């Protein structure tokens, strides 16, 4: 596997506590490291990763694992899917409004007692107008609206929720 950056190790203290999850949606493929970790450690029967422009190396990094790669925006995929998921990992766009939309659409396809994981809660905004609202703004808005429906498993750079 050819990962240029290690985005996984820092999250292992929380991820290692996750149970087997038969169905997983990974929003934001990048190089595929989270999908590979989920596949190898959470034993899904079905794992799909969604990204309109994944890094070309992602498919090679999957290394023959049964991971479905969908090249659509997460919003398009979530609006059209008929599947439900036991775990949804939101690590796509860093725009707060996109994160909020991913979260609301994900809530609709999350199984009861399913896990919703947000990455980049404390991500710093670059100095450009494209990112006027970082992920934290979208995550906080989602929690203000839907928080009572979830149990908070972990709160840090990642927010891990479990649907009640």
C-alpha positions as CSV (number, residue, x, y, z in Angstrom):
1,X,0.0,0.0,0.0
2,X,1.2,3.5,-0.9
3,X,-0.2,6.0,1.6
4,X,1.6,9.3,1.4
5,X,0.2,10.4,4.8
6,X,-0.9,8.6,7.9
7,X,-4.4,9.8,8.8
8,X,-5.3,6.6,10.8
9,X,-2.9,6.0,13.7
10,X,-4.1,9.1,15.6
11,X,-7.6,7.7,15.6
12,X,-6.9,4.1,16.6
13,X,-7.6,4.5,20.3
14,X,-11.2,5.3,19.3
15,X,-11.5,3.2,16.2
16,X,-10.2,0.0,17.9
17,X,-13.3,0.2,20.2
18,X,-15.7,0.0,17.2
19,X,-17.6,-3.3,16.8
20,X,-18.0,-5.3,13.6
21,X,-20.1,-3.2,11.2
22,X,-21.7,-5.2,8.3
23,X,-22.3,-2.1,6.1
24,X,-20.0,0.9,5.9
25,X,-20.0,4.1,3.9
26,X,-16.8,6.1,3.7
27,X,-17.3,9.6,2.4
28,X,-14.1,11.0,1.0
29,X,-11.8,8.4,-0.4
30,X,-8.5,10.3,-0.8
31,X,-5.9,7.5,-1.0
32,X,-8.2,4.9,0.6
33,X,-6.6,4.5,4.0
34,X,-9.7,4.7,6.1
35,X,-11.6,2.3,3.8
36,X,-8.7,-0.2,4.0
37,X,-8.6,0.1,7.8
38,X,-12.4,-0.4,8.1
39,X,-12.3,-3.3,5.7
40,X,-9.5,-5.1,7.6
41,X,-10.7,-4.4,11.1
42,X,-14.5,-4.1,11.1
43,X,-15.2,-7.0,8.7
44,X,-18.0,-5.4,6.6
45,X,-20.1,-7.4,4.2
46,X,-20.5,-4.2,2.1
47,X,-18.1,-1.2,2.1
48,X,-18.5,1.7,-0.3
49,X,-16.3,4.7,-0.6
50,X,-17.6,7.8,-2.3
51,X,-15.5,10.6,-3.8
52,X,-15.9,12.5,-7.1
53,X,-12.1,12.7,-7.5
54,X,-10.3,10.0,-5.5
55,X,-6.5,9.9,-5.8
56,X,-5.6,7.4,-8.5
57,X,-3.6,5.3,-6.0
58,X,-6.7,4.5,-4.0
59,X,-7.8,1.6,-6.1
60,X,-4.3,0.1,-6.0
61,X,-4.3,0.6,-2.2
62,X,-7.5,-1.5,-2.0
63,X,-5.4,-4.4,-3.0
64,X,-8.1,-6.8,-4.1
65,X,-10.3,-6.0,-1.1
66,X,-14.0,-6.0,-1.9
67,X,-14.5,-2.2,-1.7
68,X,-16.9,-0.5,-4.0
69,X,-15.6,2.8,-5.2
70,X,-18.2,5.3,-6.4
71,X,-17.1,8.5,-8.3
72,X,-20.0,10.8,-7.4
73,X,-20.4,13.6,-4.9
74,X,-21.5,12.4,-1.5
75,X,-24.7,14.4,-1.8
76,X,-25.6,12.7,-5.1
77,X,-24.9,9.3,-3.7
78,X,-26.7,9.8,-0.4
79,X,-29.8,11.3,-2.1
80,X,-30.1,8.3,-4.5
81,X,-29.0,5.3,-2.4
82,X,-31.5,2.7,-1.2
83,X,-28.9,1.2,1.2
84,X,-28.6,1.7,4.9
85,X,-25.4,1.7,6.8
86,X,-24.1,0.6,10.2
87,X,-21.2,3.1,10.1
88,X,-20.8,6.3,8.1
89,X,-17.5,8.1,8.1
90,X,-17.7,11.7,6.9
91,X,-14.4,13.0,5.7
92,X,-15.1,14.5,2.4
93,X,-15.4,18.3,1.9
94,X,-14.0,20.7,4.4
95,X,-16.7,23.2,3.8
96,X,-19.1,23.5,6.8
97,X,-22.2,23.6,4.6
98,X,-21.2,20.4,2.8
99,X,-20.5,18.6,6.1
100,X,-23.9,19.6,7.3
101,X,-25.6,18.3,4.2
102,X,-23.6,15.1,4.3
103,X,-24.6,14.6,8.0
104,X,-28.3,15.2,7.4
105,X,-28.4,12.9,4.4
106,X,-26.3,10.3,6.2
107,X,-28.7,10.4,9.2
108,X,-31.5,9.3,6.8
109,X,-29.6,6.1,5.8
110,X,-28.0,5.3,9.2
111,X,-29.2,2.0,10.8
112,X,-30.6,2.2,14.4
113,X,-27.6,2.0,16.8
114,X,-25.3,2.9,13.8
115,X,-22.2,5.0,14.1
116,X,-21.7,8.4,12.5
117,X,-18.1,9.6,12.5
118,X,-17.1,13.1,11.7
119,X,-13.4,13.9,10.9
120,X,-11.7,17.3,11.0
121,X,-13.7,18.9,13.8
122,X,-10.8,21.2,14.7
123,X,-9.5,21.6,11.1
124,X,-8.1,25.1,10.6
125,X,-9.5,27.2,7.8
126,X,-7.0,28.4,5.1
127,X,-7.2,32.1,4.3
128,X,-9.5,32.0,1.4
129,X,-13.2,32.7,0.8
130,X,-13.9,29.2,-0.4
131,X,-13.8,28.0,3.2
132,X,-15.7,30.6,5.1
133,X,-17.2,27.9,7.4
134,X,-15.0,25.0,8.4
135,X,-16.3,21.5,9.2
136,X,-16.9,22.4,12.9
137,X,-19.6,24.9,11.9
138,X,-21.5,22.2,10.0
139,X,-21.0,19.5,12.7
140,X,-22.2,21.9,15.4
141,X,-25.3,22.8,13.4
142,X,-26.0,19.1,12.9
143,X,-25.6,18.4,16.7
144,X,-27.8,21.3,17.5
145,X,-30.6,19.8,15.4
146,X,-30.0,16.1,15.8
147,X,-27.8,15.7,18.9
148,X,-30.5,14.3,21.2
149,X,-31.0,11.4,18.8
150,X,-27.3,10.3,19.4
151,X,-25.1,9.2,22.1
152,X,-21.6,10.8,21.9
153,X,-18.9,8.1,22.0
154,X,-16.0,10.4,21.5
155,X,-15.4,14.1,21.1
156,X,-12.1,15.4,19.9
157,X,-10.6,16.0,16.4
158,X,-13.1,13.4,15.4
159,X,-16.7,13.2,16.7
160,X,-18.0,9.7,17.0
161,X,-21.8,9.4,17.5
162,X,-24.1,6.4,17.9
163,X,-27.7,6.6,16.9
164,X,-30.0,5.8,19.9
